[in-house]
Amino acid sequence: MATFLILLLLTSPVIADSGSSEKILKADLIFGPDENLDPAYKYTGWYMREAGIYDTLFALDKDMNLVPSLATGFDQISDTEYKIHLRDDVKFHDGTPLNADAVVYSLQRVMASSNSRHSEYSFIESVTKDDENTVTIKTKEPYSPTIASLVDPLVSIVKPDVDLNKTPVGTGPFKFKSYEKGVKLSVTRNDEYWKEKPKLDGAELFFVSDPMTRAMQLEGGDVDIIRGLPQTEVKNIKSKSNLEVLEKETLRENLLYVNMRKAPLDNLSVRHALNHAIDRQEIVDTALEGVGGVPAIGVFSSINPWSANDELKPYAYDTSKAKELLRQAGITDADGDGWLDFQGKPFTITIKTYTSRAENKPSAEVIAAQLEKIGIKSGVEVLETGALSSDLSNGNYDLALYSWSTGTTGDPDYFLSKHYESKGAEAKKTGYFNPDVDLWLQKARATFDQKERMNYYAKVQEQIFLDSPNIFLFYLNELVGENKRVKGYEIYPSCEITFLTPDMSLED
């Protein structure tokens, strides 16, 4: 144990005491940007938004409501045309006023084919300036998630003609100060912020991938607040008089990809058998220490207003039913050795997962043990994220345990189309194709009647629940440890893009 602690201390980032009377929040986050700080680069916008550097035209409040941000609102001129009205009291961090030119620039650069995520905005035909405070967005066809899509930090509004890779310039409550790659991002208060003035003078955001290191630094007083508190440390942190734990169910879900291009996983009975063989409550109670999540039913957490969980009957943990379904699929113990066989060979399953989320490996191990209880030889293989993604794209897997945020923009199309429409990037990895699902998703995007949209999305959720291209495991609880000096921090359902806010402060 002593050797382990010494190694942690040697490999942890050194967090120096500034000795200043300024109120500078020190926080440990899990993930951070690489050398490129441009919010339109991959998912860097999430980290820049966490740091309070950028705003978007619209945002989600703590109750998942879509609210204006840099926009004051919009007029829908037709099924394919929107006039976005901009605030006239906003300045970039260098003092330049926000205007329509900056908005057009910020959107068009994401739409450019050179952007790796441009396909997510391929529904837009054009973005044009009407006057200094008005922009018109035209879509190629009726697309009801248009305004919600402007919540994504990918389309953060940036200052044109600036080297955003190295020097972020936004309109958020905090201004970029410095960045040490993979270690720390420092920001300072934006005294000219268009909303309420931030209470903090600034913040230092450290990127610490190891969960135990984060917990140790909080307990040792090196930082004021940490995201991703290890489930094993919740009781310990709660026992400290100067510390507290904040807990909230989020829109992040852990699920299994099923390789439907590979026999016998292409058999619906087999996928249903796996659903019944998995005890989701045991995963939560053991891998997540009873505090890290909530057993999943369907694709969306029940806190998501688009969830159809009330219409779904959860897959009960039932090993007898699982074995019977496997028998019907021709998977039996043919040689009497206690293990199931398929087409004359042992039926084996490897669960692949990745390193960067602490809950993945123990969850996969629990599932593997549960599958072995019904006679399926199972193992776990942990890979780097890039290697796992490559394996999925190439069909080189049985099951893969992933974690996804299902509600970044607040609109269900963001997640459902990517994962379950046949042309979706993630649907291609499972091999899922259902023409009814494709049709319902297309119709849901084309109508502006919210009740009609909900009906279509409920049908989609019910169908994918039955088809099981994914096996839904649990909805993740956000666990935040903080010193009681920290005031004003609140966990948003979309907590991964909302962290540092003007309301946060440090008591003396």
Secondary structure as UniProt FT lines:
FT   HELIX           2..11
FT   STRAND          24..29
FT   TURN            39..40
FT   TURN            42..43
FT   HELIX           44..50
FT   TURN            51..52
FT   STRAND          58..60
FT   TURN            62..63
FT   STRAND          66..68
FT   STRAND          71..78
FT   TURN            79..80
FT   STRAND          81..86
FT   TURN            93..94
FT   HELIX           100..111
FT   TURN            113..114
FT   TURN            116..117
FT   HELIX           118..121
FT   TURN            122..123
FT   STRAND          124..131
FT   TURN            132..133
FT   STRAND          134..139
FT   TURN            144..145
FT   HELIX           146..149
FT   TURN            150..151
FT   HELIX           153..155
FT   TURN            160..161
FT   TURN            164..166
FT   STRAND          174..180
FT   TURN            181..183
FT   STRAND          184..189
FT   TURN            191..192
FT   STRAND          202..207
FT   HELIX           211..219
FT   TURN            220..221
FT   STRAND          225..227
FT   HELIX           231..233
FT   HELIX           234..238
FT   TURN            241..242
FT   STRAND          243..258
FT   TURN            260..261
FT   TURN            263..266
FT   HELIX           268..277
FT   HELIX           280..282
FT   HELIX           283..287
FT   TURN            288..291
FT   STRAND          293..295
FT   TURN            302..303
FT   TURN            305..306
FT   HELIX           309..311
FT   HELIX           319..328
FT   TURN            329..330
FT   TURN            334..335
FT   STRAND          341..342
FT   TURN            343..344
FT   STRAND          345..346
FT   STRAND          348..354
FT   TURN            358..359
FT   HELIX           360..373
FT   TURN            374..375
FT   STRAND          377..383
FT   HELIX           385..393
FT   TURN            394..395
FT   STRAND          399..405
FT   HELIX           413..420
FT   TURN            422..423
FT   HELIX           425..430
FT   HELIX           435..446
FT   HELIX           450..467
FT   STRAND          470..483
FT   TURN            484..485
FT   STRAND          486..487
FT   TURN            493..497
FT   TURN            502..503
FT   STRAND          505..506
//
